Amino acid sequence: MNARPIRVLDFGQVMAGPLAGRLMADVGAEVIKIETPEGDSMRGRPPLRDGHSTYFGTLNAGKRSVVLDLKTEDGRRDAFALASTADVVLENFRPGVMARLGLGYEALSAVNPGLIYCAISGFGQQGEGAKRPAYAPMIHAASGLDLAQMDFVPGAERPAPTGMFYADVLAAIYAWGAVQTALLERERSGKGQMVDVALMDSLISMMIYECQEAQFPQPRKRHVYIPVRTADGFVIVVPLSGKNFAAMLEVLGSPDWGQDPRFATPAGREANWAEIMAQVERWTEACSSDECERLFMAAGVPCSRYRTVAEALADPVSVERGITGEVEDGAGTFDVPNPPFRMSLTEARVRRRIPALGEGTDEILGPLRARDGG
């Protein structure tokens, strides 16, 4: 017997909420995206083709779109009716917004006790932090991530600009995982629950060493891996073990500096890593990145050339893995990343369809309105 799919009501906007919802769709959930009459602002974000955003498509493939104006009584009534039929509600408004609309956890769980309600915010749903606006770049700064990364770069005088929104992506993944856990708990107890995910918590959790070093300062800076220049770019060489190090020296022609006693132990190599890489670079800068990668890898020395995203996507290994899947919107087809896991029983892949604004409104709301006499 086929069970009905999990129904997810996705109020998410921009990135963290929508990505959590898309991951739910990737494993077979029915995800209903609630949009304003103007639509999610990401619909207008580049890259654009014929007015259709592939950025939006990546975050919302596999969903249905329902337009509701939550500023109106009718819109709130329809949203409440939909929530009464949902297994999961996702939202990433500022804390308190949904409650003021009559769509908070307490109101919805009163009529739907099995509901899993997941709220994503910058600093959590309670306390002083809940009042603060939160965007990924400010979370990167506030969490310590940017200064930790700056400390990895010799001579850096200011933190690097932010362009990738790690906080949003991590929070989305944690939200997805927490919802799965809450659904499992509901199978056991029959009870729904509130899930509170914070971008700040998510980013802090990524900095495993840094959180410990903050409590127990070390006499020397953390060992970091260093790119070395080649004739046409850069490679990263990672000779961690004694075997790797000896193999690397063979590739380099067994140079005298390799016998330096400072490099004889793993601790010694870590403490003097920058000097080792400077010596390695004297050899690599005369070779192409491809040649460096080929020679080191053939000798069993972990090495990779630095590639563009386009090159990584086109790599035969990525293609064989199915790292991307094809989706389609009103402007045609394009590829987006698949979920980064495969399962032997559950089909985990991006669904092809990207919803047009409001395409599911009548079909999804019609039965509810008829039921309620609307």
C-alpha positions as CSV (number, residue, x, y, z in Angstrom):
1,M,0.0,0.0,0.0
2,N,1.4,3.4,-0.9
3,A,1.2,6.0,1.9
4,R,0.3,9.6,0.9
5,P,3.3,11.9,0.6
6,I,4.3,14.1,3.5
7,R,2.7,17.5,2.9
8,V,4.9,20.5,3.5
9,L,3.6,24.1,3.6
10,D,6.5,26.2,2.7
11,F,6.3,29.9,3.7
12,G,10.0,30.3,3.1
13,Q,11.5,33.2,1.3
14,V,14.9,33.9,-0.4
15,M,17.2,31.0,0.6
16,A,17.3,29.2,3.9
17,G,13.6,28.3,4.1
18,P,13.1,27.5,0.4
19,L,16.2,25.3,0.3
20,A,15.0,23.3,3.3
21,G,11.7,22.9,1.4
22,R,13.4,21.8,-1.8
23,L,15.3,19.1,0.1
24,M,11.9,17.8,1.3
25,A,10.7,17.8,-2.3
26,D,13.8,15.9,-3.3
27,V,12.9,12.9,-1.2
28,G,9.2,12.9,-2.3
29,A,7.3,15.3,-0.1
30,E,4.5,17.3,-1.6
31,V,5.8,20.9,-1.0
32,I,3.4,23.8,-1.4
33,K,5.2,27.1,-1.7
34,I,3.1,30.0,-0.4
35,E,3.9,33.2,-2.2
36,T,2.6,36.8,-2.2
37,P,0.8,38.1,-5.3
38,E,4.2,39.6,-6.3
39,G,6.0,36.3,-5.8
40,D,9.2,35.4,-3.9
41,S,11.8,38.1,-4.6
42,M,14.2,35.4,-5.8
43,R,12.1,35.1,-9.0
44,G,13.7,38.3,-10.1
45,R,17.3,37.4,-9.2
46,P,19.9,36.6,-11.8
47,P,20.9,34.4,-13.6
48,L,17.8,35.2,-15.7
49,R,16.7,33.6,-19.0
50,D,13.6,35.1,-20.6
51,G,12.6,36.5,-17.3
52,H,13.0,33.2,-15.4
53,S,15.5,33.0,-12.6
54,T,17.6,29.8,-12.4
55,Y,18.6,30.9,-8.9
56,F,14.9,30.7,-7.9
57,G,14.6,27.5,-9.8
58,T,17.4,25.8,-7.9
59,L,15.8,26.6,-4.5
60,N,12.2,25.8,-5.5
61,A,12.2,22.9,-8.0
62,G,9.7,20.2,-7.3
63,K,7.2,22.5,-5.4
64,R,3.7,23.8,-6.2
65,S,3.1,27.5,-6.0
66,V,0.0,28.9,-4.2
67,V,-0.6,32.7,-4.1
68,L,-2.0,34.0,-0.8
69,D,-2.1,37.6,0.4
70,L,-1.4,37.1,4.1
71,K,-2.2,40.8,4.7
72,T,-5.9,40.0,4.1
73,E,-8.4,38.0,6.2
74,D,-9.2,35.7,3.2
75,G,-5.5,35.0,2.7
76,R,-4.9,34.1,6.3
77,R,-8.0,32.0,6.4
78,D,-6.8,30.0,3.4
79,A,-3.3,29.6,4.9
80,F,-4.8,28.3,8.1
81,A,-7.0,25.8,6.3
82,L,-3.9,24.6,4.3
83,A,-1.9,24.3,7.5
84,S,-4.6,22.1,9.0
85,T,-3.9,19.6,6.3
86,A,-0.1,19.8,6.5
87,D,2.4,17.5,8.1
88,V,5.1,20.2,8.1
89,V,5.1,24.0,8.1
90,L,8.4,25.8,7.2
91,E,9.0,29.5,7.6
92,N,11.9,31.9,7.9
93,F,10.2,35.2,8.8
94,R,11.5,37.3,11.6
95,P,10.3,35.7,14.9
96,G,6.8,36.7,15.9
97,V,5.5,37.5,12.3
98,M,3.6,34.3,11.9
99,A,2.1,34.5,15.3
100,R,0.8,38.0,14.6
101,L,-0.8,36.6,11.5
102,G,-2.6,33.9,13.5
103,L,-0.3,31.3,11.9
104,G,2.2,30.6,14.7
105,Y,2.9,27.2,16.1
106,E,0.4,27.5,19.0
107,A,-2.5,28.4,16.8
108,L,-1.8,25.8,14.2
109,S,-0.9,22.9,16.5
110,A,-4.2,23.5,18.4
111,V,-6.1,22.3,15.3
112,N,-3.3,20.0,14.0
113,P,-1.6,18.3,16.9
114,G,0.6,16.2,14.7
115,L,2.1,19.3,13.0
116,I,5.9,19.7,12.7
117,Y,6.5,23.5,12.7
118,C,10.0,24.5,11.7
119,A,11.0,28.2,12.1
120,I,14.4,29.4,10.8
121,S,15.8,32.6,12.0
122,G,19.0,34.4,12.6
123,F,19.4,34.0,16.4
124,G,16.5,31.8,17.5
125,Q,12.8,32.4,18.4
126,Q,13.3,33.6,21.9
127,G,15.4,36.3,23.7
128,E,17.1,39.5,22.7
129,G,18.6,38.0,19.5
130,A,15.1,37.2,18.1
131,K,14.6,40.9,17.7
132,R,17.6,41.4,15.4
133,P,17.5,41.3,11.6
134,A,19.6,38.5,10.2
135,Y,21.2,38.1,6.8
136,A,23.9,35.6,6.1
137,P,26.7,38.1,5.7
138,M,26.1,39.6,9.1
139,I,25.9,36.1,10.6
140,H,29.3,35.3,9.0
141,A,30.7,38.4,10.7
142,A,28.9,37.9,14.1
143,S,29.8,34.2,14.4
144,G,33.6,34.7,14.2
145,L,33.8,32.9,10.8
146,D,35.1,35.8,8.8
147,L,37.9,36.7,11.4
148,A,38.8,33.0,11.7
149,Q,39.2,32.8,7.9
150,M,41.1,36.0,7.8
151,D,43.6,34.6,10.3
152,F,44.3,31.8,7.8
153,V,45.6,34.3,5.2
154,P,49.2,35.7,5.9
155,G,49.2,39.5,5.8
156,A,45.5,39.9,5.4
157,E,44.4,43.3,6.8
158,R,40.7,42.9,6.6
159,P,38.1,40.0,6.3
160,A,37.4,38.8,2.8
161,P,34.2,39.9,1.0
162,T,31.3,37.5,1.4
163,G,29.6,36.0,-1.7
164,M,28.6,32.5,-0.6
165,F,25.9,32.3,2.0
166,Y,27.1,29.4,4.2
167,A,24.8,30.3,7.1
168,D,21.7,30.0,4.9
169,V,22.7,26.7,3.4
170,L,23.8,25.2,6.7
171,A,20.6,26.3,8.4
172,A,18.5,24.8,5.6
173,I,20.3,21.5,5.9
174,Y,19.9,21.4,9.7
175,A,16.2,22.3,9.4
176,W,15.7,19.5,6.9
177,G,17.4,17.0,9.2
178,A,15.6,18.2,12.3
179,V,12.2,17.9,10.5
180,Q,13.1,14.3,9.6
181,T,13.8,13.6,13.3
182,A,10.5,15.3,14.3
183,L,8.6,13.2,11.8
184,L,10.2,10.0,13.2
185,E,9.2,11.1,16.7
186,R,5.7,11.6,15.5
187,E,5.6,8.0,14.3
188,R,6.6,6.9,17.8
189,S,4.5,9.3,19.9
190,G,1.8,10.7,17.6
191,K,2.9,14.2,18.6
192,G,4.1,17.1,16.5
193,Q,6.5,19.7,17.8
194,M,8.2,23.0,17.2
195,V,11.6,23.1,15.6
196,D,13.7,26.2,16.1
197,V,16.7,26.5,13.8
198,A,19.1,29.5,14.0
199,L,21.6,30.6,11.4
200,M,24.0,31.7,14.2
201,D,23.9,28.2,15.8
202,S,24.4,26.5,12.4
203,L,27.5,28.5,11.6
204,I,29.0,28.1,15.0
205,S,28.5,24.3,14.8
206,M,30.7,24.3,11.6
207,M,33.7,25.7,13.5
208,I,34.6,22.6,15.5
209,Y,38.3,23.4,16.1
210,E,37.7,27.1,16.5
211,C,35.2,26.7,19.3
212,Q,37.6,24.6,21.2
213,E,40.6,26.8,20.5
214,A,38.6,29.8,21.8
215,Q,38.3,28.0,25.2
216,F,41.8,26.5,25.2
217,P,44.2,28.9,23.3
218,Q,47.1,27.1,21.7
219,P,50.8,28.3,21.5
220,R,50.8,28.3,17.8
221,K,48.3,29.0,15.1
222,R,46.3,26.2,13.6
223,H,47.8,24.3,10.7
224,V,46.2,25.4,7.4
225,Y,46.7,24.0,3.9
226,I,48.3,26.3,1.3
227,P,47.9,26.5,-2.4
228,V,51.1,26.3,-4.4
229,R,51.6,28.0,-7.8
230,T,52.0,26.1,-11.0
231,A,52.9,27.3,-14.5
232,D,49.2,28.0,-15.3
233,G,47.4,28.1,-12.0
234,F,47.5,26.5,-8.5
235,V,47.3,23.0,-6.9
236,I,46.8,21.9,-3.4
237,V,49.2,19.1,-2.2
238,V,48.4,17.3,1.0
239,P,51.3,15.0,2.1
240,L,50.0,14.3,5.6
241,S,51.4,10.9,6.4
242,G,55.0,9.9,6.4
243,K,54.3,7.7,3.4
244,N,52.7,10.6,1.5
245,F,55.6,12.8,2.3
246,A,58.2,10.3,1.2
247,A,56.3,9.7,-2.1
248,M,56.1,13.5,-2.7
249,L,59.9,13.8,-2.2
250,E,60.4,11.1,-4.8
251,V,58.2,13.0,-7.3
252,L,60.3,16.1,-6.6
253,G,63.6,14.2,-7.3
254,S,64.5,13.5,-3.6
255,P,65.7,17.1,-2.8
256,D,68.2,17.6,0.1
257,W,65.7,19.8,2.0
258,G,63.5,16.7,2.5
259,Q,65.9,15.3,5.0
260,D,65.6,18.3,7.3
261,P,65.0,16.9,10.8
262,R,62.2,19.4,11.3
263,F,60.2,17.5,8.7
264,A,60.7,14.0,10.1
265,T,57.5,13.8,12.1
266,P,53.8,14.7,11.4
267,A,54.0,17.4,14.2
268,G,57.2,18.8,12.7
269,R,55.7,18.9,9.2
270,E,52.6,20.7,10.5
271,A,54.6,23.2,12.4
272,N,56.7,23.9,9.3
273,W,54.1,23.4,6.6
274,A,54.5,26.9,5.0
275,E,58.2,26.3,4.5
276,I,57.6,22.8,3.0
277,M,55.1,24.3,0.6
278,A,57.5,27.0,-0.4
279,Q,60.0,24.4,-1.4
280,V,57.4,22.4,-3.2
281,E,56.3,25.5,-5.2
282,R,59.8,25.8,-6.6
283,W,59.1,22.6,-8.4
284,T,55.4,23.0,-9.2
285,E,55.8,26.5,-10.8
286,A,57.6,24.9,-13.7
287,C,54.8,22.4,-14.4
288,S,51.2,22.8,-15.5
289,S,48.5,22.2,-12.9
290,D,47.3,19.1,-14.9
291,E,50.8,17.6,-14.9
292,C,51.3,18.3,-11.1
293,E,48.0,16.6,-10.3
294,R,48.8,13.6,-12.6
295,L,52.3,13.0,-11.2
296,F,51.4,13.5,-7.6
297,M,48.3,11.3,-7.7
298,A,50.1,8.6,-9.6
299,A,52.6,8.4,-6.8
300,G,49.8,8.3,-4.2
301,V,50.2,11.9,-3.0
302,P,46.8,13.6,-2.4
303,C,46.7,16.5,-4.9
304,S,44.1,18.5,-6.8
305,R,44.4,21.4,-9.2
306,Y,42.2,24.4,-8.5
307,R,39.2,24.3,-10.8
308,T,36.3,26.5,-11.7
309,V,32.7,25.5,-10.7
310,A,32.0,24.9,-14.4
311,E,35.0,22.5,-14.6
312,A,33.9,20.7,-11.5
313,L,30.4,20.2,-12.9
314,A,31.8,18.9,-16.2
315,D,34.2,16.4,-14.6
316,P,33.4,12.9,-15.8
317,V,33.3,11.8,-12.1
318,S,30.6,14.4,-11.4
319,V,28.6,13.4,-14.4
320,E,28.8,9.7,-13.5
321,R,27.8,10.5,-10.0
322,G,24.8,12.5,-11.2
323,I,25.8,15.4,-9.2
324,T,23.3,17.6,-11.0
325,G,19.8,16.9,-12.3
326,E,17.8,18.6,-15.1
327,V,14.9,20.9,-14.3
328,E,12.6,22.9,-16.4
329,D,10.8,26.3,-16.2
330,G,9.1,28.6,-18.7
331,A,12.4,29.4,-20.4
332,G,13.6,25.8,-20.9
333,T,15.8,23.3,-19.1
334,F,18.9,23.7,-17.0
335,D,20.9,21.7,-14.4
336,V,20.8,22.2,-10.6
337,P,22.7,20.3,-7.9
338,N,21.0,17.1,-6.7
339,P,20.8,16.4,-3.0
340,P,24.3,15.4,-1.9
341,F,23.3,11.9,-0.8
342,R,22.0,8.7,-2.5
343,M,19.8,6.1,-0.8
344,S,19.2,2.5,-1.7
345,L,15.5,2.6,-1.2
346,T,14.3,6.2,-1.3
347,E,14.7,8.2,-4.6
348,A,16.6,11.2,-3.6
349,R,16.9,13.6,-6.6
350,V,15.8,17.0,-7.6
351,R,12.3,17.0,-9.2
352,R,12.0,18.4,-12.6
353,R,9.2,20.9,-12.3
354,I,9.8,24.6,-11.2
355,P,6.5,26.2,-10.3
356,A,5.1,29.2,-12.1
357,L,3.7,31.8,-9.7
358,G,0.4,30.6,-8.4
359,E,0.0,27.7,-10.8
360,G,-1.4,25.5,-8.0
361,T,-3.6,28.0,-6.3
362,D,-7.0,26.9,-7.7
363,E,-6.2,23.2,-7.7
364,I,-4.9,23.0,-4.1
365,L,-7.2,25.6,-2.5
366,G,-10.4,24.6,-4.4
367,P,-11.2,21.5,-2.3
368,L,-10.5,23.3,0.9
369,R,-12.7,26.2,0.0
370,A,-15.5,23.8,-1.0
371,R,-15.1,21.9,2.2
372,D,-15.3,25.1,4.3
373,G,-18.1,26.6,2.2
374,G,-15.9,29.3,0.8
